[in-house]
Every structure is written in structure tokens, then in C-alpha cells.
Amino acid sequence: MASVVVLTRDGYYWGERSLKDTIKLYLKGKVHILSADESKVIHSGISRDGITFKMPAPLVVQLIKFWGYNIKKDVVAYSDRAVFDRDRNICQYWHKDSKGKRFKYKCTNDERTIDHVIPKDQGGTKSFTNSVCACRHCNNVLKKNRTPKEAGMSLIRVPEAPILRKGDMVIINFSFNPKSKSHRAYLRDVMRVNFSHVTEEL
């Protein structure tokens, strides 16, 4: 089955996809075509006006957004600082202005405290899912040693454990197959390699 060479956004060889999958990626705006087989026309669809869209069969495409990184996830160790970083020093309880309109309040370093949503006295744990940044007033004056429901307070969002994302470059070796039209197009049109020693005509 014919395949299409797929490159990352910065031009590295990423892998190969079937012609059918490549057409889907193109129609979704995820790739642009670098090289195509002008002798083979693909009927990609019909417009509302009944006009059939035609395009040459792609041989080499490049991803528009993907840089070629595998995303790995590491769990962040719990600490007060990590909670403050996750919540960006914003008190996680809604504040209200003089007209009763809710707004987010950003704490100064002196104002911020760690509030346990479910108090430890009620079985709450010291964890990301039970800890939020709260201004001293909300924590010590309004909520005290109660749950938000008991205190009549509303959380901006449910607390979650933050995820540390890091990317490692994925290197995939290109193994040239002289019988593959897409491979030949990749070397000729993208890599600008002269491979006239290949006997098969393009």
C-alpha cells in the first residue's frame, strides 16, 4: 500500500501514513503538502455547489503544529510552594465586590495561606486535592475550621494534582526504499539529494 512521508514542523522525518489518513489530516488543516504526484489525482470531496475538489496525491507532507516531541508526565511532589504555583497565588474562594459581583483575588506573599478544603479535624489530608491557596481573611476569618459548604463559600475550581510536562525529542531513522515513490520524492524535493544511481525512473 502506498504511504506518505510525514515530517515534523521543523522538517525532521517523523514517519509514514497511509494516503487515506494523510488526506484526512490535510482536510483538517493539520499538514501541508511539500511534494505530490501530479500524475495521480485525488477526489477529495464535493462542495455545496456540486463542484468536485481535486488534488494531486501527496507524497511528502509536513505537520503544521507538531514539533516531534513525545510528552512525558511526571507527578509533582507536594509542597506549599507547589500549591501556590499551581493556583498562581490566587485565592481559590470567590470574592465579591460592593455590587455582589464575583471576582478572583490575587494574594500577596504575606496574605497567602494554605487552606485544607476538608479540615484535618474532619479527616482531610495534606494533599494537592485537598489543599488550595487562600487569602488569610478567607481562611482564618470566614472559613475557619469548616468545609466550604459549612462556611457558605464557593471554590473557583476543584483542586487537582499538577502535572509537570517535559518533552524529549523523538529521533526516527529514515530507511530509504528505492521502490517507494514517496521516499524518492522526500530525497529529491525536500533533502535535495541526487540519487541518479537509482535505476527506477521517477
Backbone torsions as a table, in degrees:
resi	resn	phi	psi	omega
1	MET	NA	136.5	-179.1
2	ALA	-65.2	140.7	178.8
3	SER	-125.0	163.3	-178.9
4	VAL	-119.1	132.9	178.2
5	VAL	-74.2	131.3	-179.5
6	VAL	-115.3	128.3	179.0
7	LEU	-109.9	153.9	175.1
8	THR	-74.1	175.0	-178.4
9	ARG	-59.8	-34.5	-179.8
10	ASP	-93.9	15.3	168.7
11	GLY	91.3	8.5	178.2
12	TYR	-84.8	147.7	176.3
13	TYR	-63.6	125.9	-177.3
14	TRP	-108.5	-37.4	-178.5
15	GLY	160.0	-158.4	-179.1
16	GLU	-138.0	147.0	178.5
17	ARG	-129.0	159.4	176.8
18	SER	-68.8	159.9	179.3
19	LEU	-60.6	-39.7	-179.4
20	LYS	-62.7	-46.6	179.4
21	ASP	-65.0	-38.0	-179.4
22	THR	-64.3	-41.2	178.0
23	ILE	-61.1	-40.5	178.9
24	LYS	-62.8	-43.5	179.0
25	LEU	-62.9	-39.2	-179.5
26	TYR	-66.1	-44.4	-178.9
27	LEU	-67.2	-25.1	177.6
28	LYS	-86.7	-0.8	178.2
29	GLY	75.8	24.8	-177.1
30	LYS	-96.7	-14.5	178.8
31	VAL	-138.5	158.5	167.9
32	HIS	-124.0	152.1	-172.4
33	ILE	-87.4	128.7	177.9
34	LEU	-98.5	-33.1	-179.8
35	SER	-148.0	141.9	-177.2
36	ALA	-142.4	158.4	177.7
37	ASP	-91.9	100.8	-176.4
38	GLU	-65.7	-19.6	-178.1
39	SER	-82.0	-10.7	-179.0
40	LYS	-120.2	116.9	-176.2
41	VAL	-101.8	134.2	178.0
42	ILE	-105.1	130.3	173.8
43	HIS	-88.2	105.0	-171.8
44	SER	-91.6	-6.5	178.1
45	GLY	153.8	172.5	180.0
46	ILE	-122.1	131.8	-179.4
47	SER	-77.6	174.9	177.9
48	ARG	-63.5	-24.8	179.9
49	ASP	-85.0	1.8	179.9
50	GLY	83.6	11.3	-179.8
51	ILE	-88.1	128.3	-179.8
52	THR	-83.4	126.2	176.7
53	PHE	-81.7	132.8	178.5
54	LYS	-125.7	146.9	178.4
55	MET	-153.1	149.6	176.4
56	PRO	-68.0	148.5	-178.3
57	ALA	-65.7	122.8	-179.6
58	PRO	-67.8	143.4	176.3
59	LEU	-112.3	-38.2	179.0
60	VAL	-134.9	128.6	177.8
61	VAL	-127.6	160.2	179.1
62	GLN	-126.3	131.6	178.4
63	LEU	-67.0	136.8	-175.2
64	ILE	-79.5	-35.6	-175.7
65	LYS	-113.3	-33.2	-171.1
66	PHE	-77.1	125.9	-177.3
67	TRP	-90.9	-8.9	179.7
68	GLY	95.0	34.9	179.1
69	TYR	-113.2	137.3	170.6
70	ASN	-88.7	128.5	-178.3
71	ILE	-88.5	121.8	176.4
72	LYS	-106.8	149.5	-178.1
73	LYS	-120.0	128.9	175.6
74	ASP	-119.1	138.7	177.9
75	VAL	-75.7	133.4	179.2
76	VAL	-82.7	134.6	178.5
77	ALA	-68.7	140.9	-178.3
78	TYR	-69.4	137.4	172.1
79	SER	-164.0	160.2	177.2
80	ASP	-60.1	-41.6	-179.2
81	ARG	-60.7	-40.3	179.5
82	ALA	-64.8	-35.3	177.3
83	VAL	-66.6	-44.2	178.9
84	PHE	-62.5	-40.2	179.3
85	ASP	-65.8	-43.2	179.6
86	ARG	-60.3	-44.0	-176.6
87	ASP	-89.1	-0.3	177.6
88	ARG	55.8	36.5	179.4
89	ASN	61.6	17.0	178.8
90	ILE	-92.8	126.8	176.2
91	CYS	-58.8	126.9	-174.2
92	GLN	-83.4	9.3	173.0
93	TYR	-110.9	135.9	-178.1
94	TRP	-61.9	136.0	171.5
95	HIS	-102.2	160.4	179.4
96	LYS	-129.0	139.2	177.9
97	ASP	-83.9	-173.4	-176.1
98	SER	-63.8	-19.9	179.5
99	LYS	-98.1	4.9	178.6
100	GLY	84.4	8.0	179.9
101	LYS	-83.3	133.0	-177.8
102	ARG	-75.2	145.9	175.2
103	PHE	-151.6	160.8	178.7
104	LYS	-90.3	133.6	-177.9
105	TYR	-109.5	123.7	178.8
106	LYS	-92.5	123.5	-176.7
107	CYS	-80.8	150.5	166.8
108	THR	-80.6	167.5	179.9
109	ASN	-60.6	-31.1	-179.8
110	ASP	-77.0	-24.8	-176.8
111	GLU	-87.1	-27.3	-171.0
112	ARG	-72.5	142.3	176.7
113	THR	-139.6	165.7	173.3
114	ILE	-98.3	122.1	177.0
115	ASP	-108.4	134.9	173.3
116	HIS	-91.3	114.4	-174.8
117	VAL	-53.7	-52.8	170.2
118	ILE	-96.1	113.7	-176.7
119	PRO	-55.6	147.8	179.4
120	LYS	-57.3	-34.0	179.7
121	ASP	-63.7	-19.8	179.9
122	GLN	-106.4	16.8	177.0
123	GLY	96.5	5.1	179.4
124	GLY	-68.6	150.0	-178.3
125	THR	-109.5	161.9	175.2
126	LYS	-89.8	90.0	-175.0
127	SER	-148.9	167.7	179.2
128	PHE	-62.0	-36.0	-176.1
129	THR	-79.6	-5.3	178.6
130	ASN	-126.4	8.6	-177.7
131	SER	-124.1	137.1	177.9
132	VAL	-139.7	158.7	171.7
133	CYS	-77.0	132.3	178.3
134	ALA	-141.3	143.0	175.9
135	CYS	-68.5	156.6	-175.8
136	ARG	-59.5	-35.7	-178.9
137	HIS	-65.4	-47.1	-179.6
138	CYS	-64.2	-40.8	-174.8
139	ASN	-74.3	-50.8	-171.6
140	ASN	-90.2	-28.4	-175.4
141	VAL	-99.9	-45.6	-174.7
142	LEU	-90.0	-51.7	-173.7
143	LYS	-83.6	-43.1	-178.1
144	LYS	54.9	-138.4	-175.6
145	ASN	-97.9	51.8	-177.6
146	ARG	-130.3	167.4	172.4
147	THR	-79.0	160.7	176.9
148	PRO	-55.4	-39.2	-179.8
149	LYS	-64.4	-43.0	179.9
150	GLU	-65.3	-31.7	-178.5
151	ALA	-90.5	-3.8	-178.6
152	GLY	68.5	34.1	-178.2
153	MET	-115.5	154.5	-178.3
154	SER	-119.2	130.5	174.5
155	LEU	-75.2	144.5	175.7
156	ILE	-67.1	-40.7	178.4
157	ARG	-154.7	159.9	178.0
158	VAL	-74.0	127.8	-178.2
159	PRO	-68.5	138.8	179.3
160	GLU	-133.7	160.4	176.3
161	ALA	-72.6	128.3	179.0
162	PRO	-70.6	152.6	179.6
163	ILE	-115.9	129.9	176.4
164	LEU	-90.4	118.7	-179.0
165	ARG	-102.7	133.3	176.6
166	LYS	-141.3	147.5	-176.3
167	GLY	-113.5	137.2	173.5
168	ASP	-114.1	133.0	-179.4
169	MET	-66.2	131.3	178.8
170	VAL	-96.3	123.2	-179.8
171	ILE	-108.8	118.4	178.9
172	ILE	-117.7	123.9	-177.6
173	ASN	-76.1	138.6	177.9
174	PHE	-93.0	121.6	178.8
175	SER	-109.6	108.3	-172.8
176	PHE	-68.3	127.9	174.5
177	ASN	-115.0	107.5	-175.8
178	PRO	-61.9	-17.2	179.9
179	LYS	-84.9	-10.2	-178.1
180	SER	-89.9	120.3	180.0
181	LYS	-64.7	-35.8	179.4
182	SER	-69.4	-35.4	177.3
183	HIS	-65.5	-42.5	179.6
184	ARG	-65.5	-39.5	178.6
185	ALA	-65.6	-37.7	179.0
186	TYR	-61.6	-46.4	179.6
187	LEU	-68.9	-41.2	-175.9
188	ARG	-73.8	-50.4	-170.8
189	ASP	-89.8	-29.7	-176.5
190	VAL	-102.1	-51.4	-177.5
191	MET	-84.4	-12.8	179.5
192	ARG	56.8	42.3	179.9
193	VAL	-94.6	133.1	177.3
194	ASN	-90.0	111.1	-179.6
195	PHE	-123.6	52.3	-178.9
196	SER	-64.9	-13.4	178.8
197	HIS	-72.9	-13.9	177.2
198	VAL	-73.8	123.0	-170.7
199	THR	-75.8	-27.4	-176.9
200	GLU	-70.6	132.7	-179.5
201	GLU	-72.1	144.5	176.8
202	LEU	-75.5	NA	NA
